[in-house]
Structure formats: C-alpha cells, structure tokens
Amino acid sequence: MMFESRNPATGELLEVFDLLADNQLEDRLVRARAVGHDWRKSSLDERAGLLRRIALQLREQRESLARTLSLEMGKLLPEALGEVDKCALCCDYYADHAGEMLAEEPVATEARDSRVVFEPLGTILAVMPWNFPLWQVFRFLAPTLMAGNNALLKHAPNVSRCALNVEEILHRAGAPEGLFSTLLISVEQTAKVIADVRIKGVAFTGSEATGRKIATLAGQHLKKAVLELGGSDPFIVLEDAALDRAVDMAMRLRFANAGQICVAAKRFILLPGIAEEFVGRLVERVAQLQTGDPLDAATTLAPMAREDLRLQLQAQVQAAISDGAKLLTGGEPQHGDGWFYKPTVLDGVKRGNTAFDEELFGPVASIVRARDEADAIRQANATRFGLGASVWTADIERGEAIARRIEAGACFVNAPVVSDLRMPFGGTKASGLGRELASYGIREFCNIKSLWITE
C-alpha cells in the first residue's frame, strides 16, 4: 500500500510514499519509549533550546516549506508563508513561557508543604489533518515537547511530504533520535498504535466523524484525548455594524484556504436592517475572486485539497438548494484542471437545511436571515457544533452580552476568530474536547499531581 501526493491545482501526481511495515512501526515505538525516559528528565532550558533551534530551522527553510505547502495542499503562497511564520512563532512562544505555565503551584493546607505539580505523561500520538499541514502539527508539538513528552505523528496521507518535512526539521535542529517521528501508517495500524500501552495520549484535529472514532478508541484504552473537530461558526452582523469591515472580514474568514478551515465563519446571520446591503456587497466581492496557480500572486482563491472533498461539497450544495436555499452565485465545480470549486453564496438558509446543519468545508457562504437579536442568538446556537463565533456591532457592551450567550469555545466581537497562542483554543458540543494553546493546552498532556507533605 502507498500514499499519493497530488497537486490540487492540476491533479498532477507529485510523489508516492511506502507505508511502514509492522516491524518498522515497532522500531519507531521502541525508540520513542527509550528517548521518552530521558526527555522527561531534561530541563526546561534544554527543551526551550531545542524549540528555538526548531524555530530557526523553520525560518531558514521558510520559502521551500511554503512552496511544498502550496504544491501538496493547494494553499495560496502568501497563506503558506504565513503558516510557516506562525509555526516558528509558536516554538518561540512556548520556549519563552512554558516555565511559568508549568510552575508548581503552592496550596495553603495544614500540611507542611502542599502543591500541585505538572509532570509529563510520556509518548503522545498526534493524528492531524491536511488543511494546515505544518501549523496543526506545531500547535500540538511545541507545548507537548516543552511539557517533557515526546511525540509521534500520523498525518493525513495527501500531505505526507509535509509530514516528513517536520521530522527533517527536528532532525536538523538536533532533536534526540526518536523524540519525534512521522508515521506513514494505515488506519488499521493507527488503531493499534492508540491501543499500545506505550502511548499515553492522543491529540486529534479533523472531522467530527473521525473524532468520534478516535475518542472511542482512546476511551476503550483509557487514554487522554484532546479533540478539535468541525464547526459551523456563526458570524452575526447587527444593524449598527461597520459594514465595510464586516464584509472584508466575511471574505477573509470564509474564503481563505479555499474555505477549508474548521474555525472559519460559515453561517452569516444577518439582522433585517443590514442584510440586503451586506449580501449585495458580499456577492459583488465573491465575483472578484480569481482561481489559478496558488504560487501566482494574482490568484486569490485556492483549489480544494482533494477531488473527493470537492465531490462531497457539491453534494452538500445541491442538497441545500433542494432544501430551499437560494443560489446567488457559484454552486458548482470549476471546469478544467485541478480541484477548484466556484465561490458560492447561498441565501435563505434555515434550520433543517444541509447548509445550516452540516459543516460545509469549502468556499461556500450560507446566509441566514434573523428576525431580531434574540432570533440571531437562537439560530447561532441551533447547531450541534460549538467551535467559534463572531459578533459585529458598534455597541461593544451589546456585542459582549451576545458573545456571552453563544455556545462556543471562542467568541470574538468585531474581530475574526483565530487561534492565538495566548488564548485557549477548542470547542464545545460536537466541536471537540479539551483545549490547545496557552497554559491550558500545555497542561492537557500533563499528570496534574497533588503533593502533600507532612512531618
């Protein structure tokens, strides 16, 4: 069995990769366990030194790494460059701040000494998606290594070169042999790795369906799991919102990365006083998007990452139209080479419609009409997902009050939902379990131990 890497802009085969045989996989697991015993005893300074060298490697290889991201996953070159930069920043951030995040916490009790300490769990398996082939890995890897754990990566098959590049970066940075390994393995082998007693936790980012399977496997074997799953994020626009900025951010949040972002705005919930003008401007801006070679500066809309993903999106759009949504623009694959999908706007989307109830992972914006503020909040929460949300208004206090009523892991007022290193990131309901980033993320794969010492 082999994995294939193809250029989403052309369909061209780039590379094929042999999967690890079972004995090769066992060798990786043996090495991981051995190095893990030493790494957990390393000092914070040693760990920070490695992360800073990794950041240096990322910056030195910035252009070549970004080009691979564009060729293998299909993202626009400026987006790819930004992804590499964010990975380097993540490594520096945890190198600088992990000490305070993992500092022991004294607790006042009747004991002579009582405190909470944060100890590494051991080897953690990351099962990562294709839409941010480097960022998703480093968002997990930097805090995991700083906590004293070591890591294994099972990446999406279509970005296998990116996955191997991560392993090469750590090698060049001087990481101990086996501290991090990329595993090119099958679904069946992945299940066996999760079950293996040498694996102490699982981090997964991806679809809700796969997340449920990962959670089931982890639960069966009593492994800690952190899951960042899908979303159908609401983007609520009130009558007093700054319209130009709201439309600008709507374009950025919906069509960046060809709409293939878990935390992207997907349902645009509009109040009556602003709805018509917002929709008109949005459709006008969508018509200006240019598909093409992701390496070309003139291209503003990337292809979808795989043909099967485009077919799935088309089926959802057709179902949404059959369910009563009105097609304003787009609504079909683009003819020609590559896996481009015409940027699409659907209006009149309501509960029970595919575009409301499911995550549309591609360049499709769903317009939801709300009667008033209370109805906007009800519709925002009328989803099984709860990843992110944003509210756009000139009244900050009103925006905050609405944000506090939205059922999501993050809610931003007059700002795009992003994963910021300084803030915890994750979802509620069907959007996941646990948190990444900030101090909350680094502690997810720690044994939070109580120490109680008396005379």
Legacy VTK file of the C-alpha trace (Angstrom):
# vtk DataFile Version 3.0
C-alpha trace
ASCII
DATASET POLYDATA
POINTS 455 float
0.000 0.000 0.000
1.180 3.536 -0.803
0.114 7.111 -0.135
-0.126 9.564 -3.023
0.619 13.261 -3.002
-1.029 15.268 -5.796
-1.047 18.917 -6.763
-4.625 20.151 -6.125
-4.257 22.902 -8.740
-3.527 20.433 -11.556
-4.235 16.915 -10.288
-0.625 16.027 -11.131
0.973 13.208 -9.151
3.834 14.658 -7.121
5.127 11.733 -5.107
4.255 8.292 -3.741
5.157 7.010 -0.295
5.500 3.477 1.037
3.765 2.788 4.326
5.734 1.492 7.281
5.729 -2.260 7.704
4.661 -3.510 11.125
8.251 -4.240 12.147
9.325 -0.727 11.112
6.478 0.747 13.132
7.555 -1.316 16.135
11.081 0.067 15.814
9.671 3.616 15.976
7.669 2.773 19.079
10.688 1.224 20.782
12.821 4.294 20.040
10.080 6.621 21.221
9.795 4.868 24.556
13.547 4.875 25.076
14.045 8.548 24.317
10.975 9.443 26.335
12.594 8.239 29.549
15.461 10.672 29.032
13.476 13.601 27.678
11.118 13.721 30.665
14.194 14.312 32.847
15.501 17.134 30.650
15.498 20.683 31.988
13.182 23.398 30.748
16.238 25.189 29.400
17.185 22.151 27.306
13.673 21.878 25.920
13.494 25.603 25.204
16.847 25.450 23.425
15.533 22.768 21.090
12.366 24.735 20.324
14.367 27.842 19.479
16.553 25.818 17.119
13.402 24.421 15.511
12.099 27.957 15.049
15.400 28.897 13.418
15.122 25.975 11.009
11.582 26.965 10.107
12.681 30.492 9.300
15.736 29.381 7.333
13.621 26.995 5.230
10.616 29.319 5.042
10.360 29.619 1.253
10.906 25.940 0.446
8.484 24.789 3.161
5.830 27.230 1.953
6.262 26.096 -1.635
5.702 22.489 -0.569
2.566 23.532 1.319
1.230 25.185 -1.837
2.120 22.315 -4.138
0.930 19.493 -1.902
-2.105 21.004 -0.152
-3.001 23.783 -2.590
-2.988 26.852 -0.359
-2.015 30.250 -1.710
1.687 31.025 -1.335
1.149 34.063 0.963
-1.032 31.877 3.201
1.653 29.179 3.189
4.368 31.661 4.145
2.185 32.919 6.975
1.671 29.359 8.191
5.407 28.717 8.410
5.892 32.005 10.267
3.190 31.115 12.784
4.831 27.732 13.467
8.135 29.433 14.261
6.368 31.946 16.493
4.664 29.071 18.333
8.000 27.420 19.094
9.456 30.683 20.399
6.342 31.384 22.459
6.459 28.108 24.353
10.224 28.310 24.748
9.714 31.692 26.428
6.615 30.980 28.508
6.403 27.257 29.331
8.344 27.743 32.561
5.645 29.932 34.061
2.875 27.736 32.654
4.347 24.617 34.278
5.465 26.261 37.516
4.480 24.379 40.654
1.504 25.892 42.458
1.650 26.031 46.281
-1.669 25.351 48.027
-2.426 26.525 51.571
-3.306 23.462 53.692
-2.478 22.158 57.146
0.401 20.132 55.655
3.994 21.281 55.972
4.066 21.562 52.209
1.325 21.013 49.632
1.449 21.914 45.989
0.312 20.980 42.507
2.973 19.854 40.040
2.773 19.193 36.306
4.570 16.079 35.077
4.858 14.652 31.541
2.701 11.694 30.572
5.078 10.129 28.029
4.635 9.435 24.315
1.699 11.265 22.704
0.254 10.390 19.299
-0.977 13.239 17.089
-3.446 12.444 14.317
-3.513 15.569 12.191
-5.478 16.934 9.177
-4.362 18.240 5.806
-5.740 21.786 5.826
-2.848 23.308 7.816
-0.150 20.665 7.348
2.503 22.441 9.451
0.544 24.644 11.852
-1.688 21.854 13.153
1.419 19.819 13.960
3.432 22.561 15.644
0.404 23.805 17.587
0.474 20.379 19.221
4.182 19.673 19.137
5.680 22.773 20.761
3.745 22.536 24.061
3.991 18.749 24.081
7.789 18.798 23.912
8.074 21.636 26.431
5.938 19.631 28.880
8.545 16.856 28.730
6.613 14.487 26.490
7.761 13.040 23.183
5.558 12.659 20.121
4.539 10.595 17.121
2.663 11.980 14.110
0.068 10.238 11.953
-0.634 12.870 9.322
-3.217 12.955 6.525
-1.954 10.821 3.600
-2.211 13.594 0.985
0.327 15.778 2.841
2.934 13.098 3.511
5.822 15.225 2.213
4.887 17.995 4.633
4.760 15.413 7.425
8.222 14.132 6.601
9.471 17.715 6.424
8.507 18.177 10.080
10.638 15.176 11.039
13.539 16.573 9.000
13.233 19.979 10.682
13.557 18.400 14.129
16.495 16.313 12.950
18.303 19.403 11.670
17.543 21.193 14.933
19.362 18.478 16.863
16.414 16.693 18.436
17.342 13.370 20.079
16.742 10.394 17.803
13.149 9.211 18.152
11.913 12.248 20.091
9.538 12.906 17.211
8.697 10.561 14.353
6.369 10.774 11.386
4.459 7.524 10.920
3.233 6.783 7.404
0.728 4.165 8.502
-2.754 2.874 7.660
-5.956 3.411 9.607
-5.660 -0.106 10.993
-2.107 0.492 12.156
-3.184 3.775 13.733
-5.803 1.969 15.811
-3.115 -0.424 17.042
-0.844 2.465 17.992
-3.610 4.110 20.021
-4.180 0.807 21.826
-0.456 0.320 22.553
0.416 0.696 26.254
3.438 2.837 25.304
1.137 5.582 24.007
-0.127 7.811 26.822
-2.421 10.212 24.984
-3.901 11.190 21.633
-4.327 14.615 20.040
-6.682 14.764 17.079
-7.788 17.569 14.778
-10.228 16.789 12.000
-13.793 15.844 11.224
-16.476 15.078 13.774
-16.976 11.558 12.380
-13.305 10.594 12.676
-13.063 12.348 16.038
-15.806 10.140 17.438
-13.859 7.054 16.318
-10.634 8.357 17.858
-12.458 9.183 21.110
-13.962 5.698 21.214
-10.567 4.038 20.758
-8.917 6.293 23.318
-11.720 5.675 25.795
-11.523 1.919 25.370
-7.851 2.040 26.324
-8.195 4.814 28.941
-6.002 7.265 27.056
-6.250 11.022 27.442
-7.623 12.549 24.232
-7.795 16.158 23.055
-10.131 16.607 20.099
-10.542 19.694 17.895
-13.340 18.864 15.490
-15.545 20.592 12.982
-17.582 23.742 13.247
-20.402 25.704 11.696
-19.379 29.048 13.103
-21.944 31.870 13.199
-20.972 35.361 12.034
-23.638 37.673 13.490
-23.980 41.110 11.902
-26.102 43.651 13.786
-27.737 46.706 12.198
-25.101 49.114 13.532
-22.049 47.126 12.381
-19.335 48.823 10.321
-20.429 47.321 7.020
-17.185 47.669 5.067
-15.168 45.938 7.780
-17.794 43.244 8.297
-17.800 42.368 4.585
-13.990 42.439 4.447
-13.785 40.028 7.361
-16.535 37.835 5.929
-14.488 37.410 2.747
-11.332 36.676 4.721
-12.967 34.205 7.091
-14.992 32.301 4.515
-12.708 32.082 1.501
-9.188 31.911 2.952
-7.625 28.477 2.444
-10.449 27.807 -0.054
-12.860 27.793 2.883
-11.156 24.735 4.371
-10.797 25.985 7.952
-12.567 24.430 10.946
-12.951 27.757 12.729
-13.955 29.751 9.641
-17.217 31.683 9.609
-19.763 29.522 7.807
-23.232 30.821 8.707
-23.697 34.575 8.229
-26.590 35.550 10.480
-27.916 38.958 9.442
-30.400 41.308 11.064
-33.008 42.937 8.774
-31.566 46.451 8.808
-28.275 45.393 7.270
-28.992 42.129 5.484
-29.682 43.324 1.931
-26.679 45.608 1.661
-24.371 43.030 3.276
-25.463 40.303 0.862
-25.145 42.595 -2.137
-21.613 43.615 -1.259
-20.617 40.049 -0.416
-21.809 38.683 -3.766
-20.010 41.512 -5.566
-16.750 40.729 -3.753
-17.088 36.991 -4.313
-17.342 37.591 -8.069
-13.902 39.232 -7.945
-12.111 36.148 -6.586
-9.600 34.667 -9.032
-8.729 30.976 -9.173
-5.410 29.788 -10.548
-1.948 28.600 -9.640
-1.526 29.020 -5.841
2.078 30.110 -6.472
0.864 33.008 -8.661
0.383 36.299 -6.802
-2.695 37.053 -8.918
-4.582 34.031 -7.547
-6.983 34.857 -4.708
-8.914 31.582 -4.361
-7.089 28.297 -3.949
-8.261 24.877 -5.128
-9.780 22.382 -2.745
-7.263 19.887 -1.425
-8.708 16.695 -2.936
-11.212 15.665 -5.584
-13.296 13.621 -3.121
-13.665 16.705 -0.908
-14.934 18.712 -3.866
-17.446 15.993 -4.738
-18.683 15.940 -1.145
-19.084 19.727 -1.104
-21.003 19.662 -4.379
-23.400 17.064 -2.974
-23.994 19.275 0.087
-24.614 22.384 -2.024
-27.080 20.529 -4.230
-28.861 19.197 -1.140
-29.003 22.705 0.345
-30.632 24.067 -2.814
-33.106 21.183 -2.818
-33.847 22.012 0.827
-34.855 25.546 -0.165
-31.683 27.631 -0.178
-31.386 30.198 -2.971
-28.208 30.080 -5.050
-26.847 33.616 -5.577
-23.541 32.733 -7.225
-21.308 29.735 -7.870
-22.704 26.389 -6.843
-20.632 24.032 -8.956
-17.098 22.763 -9.598
-14.988 24.827 -11.952
-14.264 23.145 -15.273
-10.669 22.388 -16.215
-7.624 21.082 -14.412
-7.387 20.892 -10.661
-9.985 20.722 -7.920
-11.321 24.265 -7.947
-14.840 24.996 -6.746
-16.618 28.183 -7.768
-17.015 30.515 -4.770
-20.612 30.187 -3.682
-23.200 32.181 -1.749
-26.439 30.559 -0.596
-29.268 32.729 0.728
-32.347 31.873 2.777
-30.602 29.086 4.705
-32.702 27.848 7.643
-32.634 25.150 10.306
-33.099 21.752 8.691
-31.156 22.823 5.611
-27.927 20.957 4.868
-26.021 24.255 4.731
-27.248 25.096 8.244
-26.980 21.707 9.946
-23.742 20.374 8.423
-20.242 21.770 8.122
-19.548 22.892 4.554
-15.785 22.627 4.287
-15.109 24.701 1.213
-15.725 28.114 -0.400
-19.441 28.368 0.386
-21.095 31.139 2.442
-24.523 30.460 3.926
-26.794 33.479 4.541
-29.199 33.133 7.465
-31.873 35.813 7.983
-32.747 36.646 11.602
-35.874 38.494 12.753
-34.138 40.279 15.625
-31.254 39.958 18.082
-32.901 37.205 20.134
-33.590 35.196 16.984
-29.986 35.666 15.840
-28.730 34.191 19.121
-31.180 31.280 18.884
-30.079 30.495 15.345
-26.402 30.824 16.241
-26.860 28.186 18.947
-29.176 25.929 16.918
-26.322 23.652 15.851
-24.605 20.618 17.262
-21.278 22.432 16.777
-19.660 24.957 19.094
-16.187 25.902 17.915
-16.078 29.663 17.290
-18.351 32.633 16.705
-18.102 36.341 15.983
-20.390 39.326 16.561
-20.168 42.589 14.619
-21.606 45.757 16.128
-20.757 49.350 17.023
-22.117 48.757 20.551
-19.319 46.935 22.394
-21.379 46.202 25.505
-24.177 44.773 23.379
-21.653 42.677 21.450
-20.146 41.267 24.630
-23.580 40.438 26.031
-24.389 38.480 22.879
-20.983 36.781 22.848
-21.566 35.509 26.387
-24.774 33.818 25.219
-23.190 31.996 22.283
-22.396 28.311 22.893
-18.844 28.109 21.544
-15.276 27.648 22.678
-14.395 31.141 21.450
-16.428 34.201 20.595
-14.902 37.365 19.156
-16.529 40.788 18.986
-15.573 42.898 15.944
-12.647 40.584 15.197
-12.104 37.391 13.207
-11.955 34.131 15.132
-8.333 33.000 15.202
-6.140 30.600 17.153
-3.995 32.928 19.242
-1.055 31.454 21.140
-2.025 33.407 24.260
-5.611 32.114 24.415
-7.012 28.578 24.809
-8.413 27.095 21.607
-11.040 24.385 21.290
-14.746 23.706 21.093
-17.793 22.552 22.938
-20.657 20.234 21.954
-19.710 18.244 18.817
-16.729 20.504 18.123
-14.419 18.716 20.493
-12.973 18.043 23.915
-10.107 19.740 25.716
-8.069 22.774 24.761
-4.942 23.640 22.829
-2.626 26.640 23.219
-1.851 28.906 26.198
-1.317 27.343 29.624
-4.492 25.271 29.250
-3.096 23.494 26.201
0.311 22.629 27.619
-1.293 21.076 30.702
-3.617 18.781 28.724
-0.898 16.136 28.411
0.469 16.542 31.919
-0.162 14.489 35.006
-1.563 17.167 37.308
-0.243 15.756 40.551
-1.053 16.809 44.106
1.891 16.701 46.509
1.068 16.622 50.255
3.982 16.523 52.678
3.779 16.380 56.474
6.351 15.872 59.240
LINES 1 456
455 0 1 2 3 4 5 6 7 8 9 10 11 12 13 14 15 16 17 18 19 20 21 22 23 24 25 26 27 28 29 30 31 32 33 34 35 36 37 38 39 40 41 42 43 44 45 46 47 48 49 50 51 52 53 54 55 56 57 58 59 60 61 62 63 64 65 66 67 68 69 70 71 72 73 74 75 76 77 78 79 80 81 82 83 84 85 86 87 88 89 90 91 92 93 94 95 96 97 98 99 100 101 102 103 104 105 106 107 108 109 110 111 112 113 114 115 116 117 118 119 120 121 122 123 124 125 126 127 128 129 130 131 132 133 134 135 136 137 138 139 140 141 142 143 144 145 146 147 148 149 150 151 152 153 154 155 156 157 158 159 160 161 162 163 164 165 166 167 168 169 170 171 172 173 174 175 176 177 178 179 180 181 182 183 184 185 186 187 188 189 190 191 192 193 194 195 196 197 198 199 200 201 202 203 204 205 206 207 208 209 210 211 212 213 214 215 216 217 218 219 220 221 222 223 224 225 226 227 228 229 230 231 232 233 234 235 236 237 238 239 240 241 242 243 244 245 246 247 248 249 250 251 252 253 254 255 256 257 258 259 260 261 262 263 264 265 266 267 268 269 270 271 272 273 274 275 276 277 278 279 280 281 282 283 284 285 286 287 288 289 290 291 292 293 294 295 296 297 298 299 300 301 302 303 304 305 306 307 308 309 310 311 312 313 314 315 316 317 318 319 320 321 322 323 324 325 326 327 328 329 330 331 332 333 334 335 336 337 338 339 340 341 342 343 344 345 346 347 348 349 350 351 352 353 354 355 356 357 358 359 360 361 362 363 364 365 366 367 368 369 370 371 372 373 374 375 376 377 378 379 380 381 382 383 384 385 386 387 388 389 390 391 392 393 394 395 396 397 398 399 400 401 402 403 404 405 406 407 408 409 410 411 412 413 414 415 416 417 418 419 420 421 422 423 424 425 426 427 428 429 430 431 432 433 434 435 436 437 438 439 440 441 442 443 444 445 446 447 448 449 450 451 452 453 454
